[in-house]
Amino acid sequence: MFTGIIETIATIASISKQGTNVDLWIESSIAQELKIDQSIAHNGVCLTVVEIQNDQYRVAAVAETLSKTNLAYWKVGDKINLERALKVGDRLDGHFVQGHVDATGICISKESLEGSWLFHFSFPEQYAALMIEKGSICINGVSLTAFNVGKNEFTVTIIPYTFQHTSFQSLQQKDIVNLEFDVLGKYLLRHKTLTQ
């Protein structure tokens, strides 16, 4: 379980295929603090640490993860957001994030407001019931509040701190992002569907 409050930005050091899996070596300032079997959210994708060497660690992504996320588009040198799992007793500054990406979205536009940034995204219309005005959305692992919500589009505002401390600073129009919809909304929608 995560909160969507990013801890640090890391760099993709290498990528290799192992059958249908993809192995990634991640270079990070927190690599030496990690341990094998630890869950880390990488741009919102929960992946398990399987090896650690100096300032890098390795994770593996299986076919299911590759089909549901933007991980297949990652390249060596790309910057990604990292968040370690929530400790019991910690403050929950964002919202409940599982690290289980539901879909990908596309950045439609990025606009500087001289102090903050507006990002407009599209998403698959089949998830429209999970998006509400002023509701929580996780984009590339970052907990944000959605507004101007439509059937397949929404907007978020990025404050300077978030812009400087996440990969939003390098996000451009047409980039594909990972989306995780609010888990509480998913359970409520499921309950409503089963009781109708």
N, C-alpha and C positions, 0 to 999 in steps of 0.2 A: 504494500500500500504506500502511496506517495501523496504529496500535497500539491505538486505543480509549482513549487517554489524552487527555482534552479539554483544549484550549489556552485557549479563551475562550468566553463566551456572547455571541451576537449577537442582533439584533432584526430581524424582517421589516419592512422599511420600506415596500415596495409590492409588489403582485402584479398582473400583467396577462396576458391570454391572447393568444397569437399563433398562430392556427390551432389545431392540437392541442397546441401547446406552452404552457408557463407560464413567463413571465419573472418573476424575483424580484430585487428590490433588497434587499441585506442591509446593515444598518448594523453596523459592527464597529470595534473599536479597532485591529485589525490590517489594515484595508482598505488603508492606504497602503504596507504592507509586501508586498502581493500583486502579482502580475503576471498579465497576460492569458495564458490557456492553462494556468494553474496549477490543479491538482486540489485541491479542499477537500472534506472530509467534513462535511455539514450534517445533524445528527441521524443520522449514519451513512450518508447518501446522498452518494456521490461526484458532485460537480457541478463543471463547468469555469467559471472566471472568464472572462467575455467583455467586460467593461467595468468601469472604475474611475473614480469621481468623488468626490473628497474623502474622507469617512469612510464611503462606501458603494461596493459593487460589485454587478455584475449577473451572474446565472447563469440558464441556461435548462434546464427539465426537459421531456423528451420524453414521449410517451404511454406508453411502456414503463415509465419511471420512475414516472409518476403511477399506473399500474395496480398496481405492486408495493410502494408505500410509503405512508406517511401524509401525503405532501406535499400531496395534494389537500385536506386538512383544515386546512392552515396558514392563518393569518389575519394581517393586518397587526397588528403589536404583539407577536406571539408571540415567545418566547425560544427560541433553538435552540443546540445545541452545535456548536462548530467545532473541527476538527483539520486542520492542514496535513499533507501527505504526509510519510511517514518519509524521512529522509535516510539514505543508505548510511553505515554506521558509527555511527549513533545507537544508544543503548540501546533495547531492546525491553521497555518496562515493562508493557505490557498483553499482547495476543496479536495474531497476524497478522489484520488486518481489511482487507478489500478495498474496502469502501464500496459493495458490491453487495448491496443488501437482498434477503433471501430471501422475507420475508413480514412481515405486521403481526401484532401481538399486542394484547391488551387488558389494562389494569391492573385486576385484580380487587379488590385491596385495598392499602392503605398504612397501616402501623402504626408509630408512634413507640415506640422502646424506650429513651427517655431517654438519648440519646447516639448512637444509630444508628437506621436505619429499615429495616423489612422491606417489600418490595414483592412482591406475588404477581401473576403474569401467566398468561394463557392464550395458547395458540398453536395453529395448525392441526395436527391430529393427524397429518397426512401427513408432518410433520417429526420425529416422535417418535424415529426412529432416530438423529437428529443431536443429540439432547439426552442428556447423561449426567450423573450425579451428580458434582459438583465440576468439571464441564467449563466451558469458556469460552463465553460468549454476549455478543453485542454488542447493546445496547439503546439506541436513539437515539444511536448512535455511541460509547457508553461500554462499555469492556471490563469484564465482570463475571463472577463465578463463580456458577453455578446450583446450587441444592440443592433437596431435596424435589421432585425431578423425577418427574413422572407422564407419562401418555400425551399430555396436552395442557395441562399446567400446570407451573410451576416458581416458585421463590422466589429472590430475591437480597437481600443485605444491603448497605445504602449507609452508608458511614462519613461522619462529619461533613464532612470535606474535600470529598469527592465531592458530597455534598448541596449544599454551599454554592457549588461551582464548576461546577455543571452545571444543566441544566434539570430535573433530578429534583426540585428544590425546588418547582417549580410543577406537577409531575405529579399528577394526581388519579385517583380511581377512575373507570373507564369510558373513560379516555383511550386512544387508539390509539397504539401505538409501533412503530417500525421494528425489525425483528429480522434480524440476520445471524448464521447459525450458523457454527461453527468450520470454516474452509476445510479443515483437515486431516481432520476427520471426514467432510466431503463427498467428498473424494478416496478415503478408505478405503471408504466405503459404495459408491461407484461401482465401485471395483476388486472389491469382494466381489460385487456384483451381476453384473458381467461374467464373473467366474470361476466362478460357480455352475452 
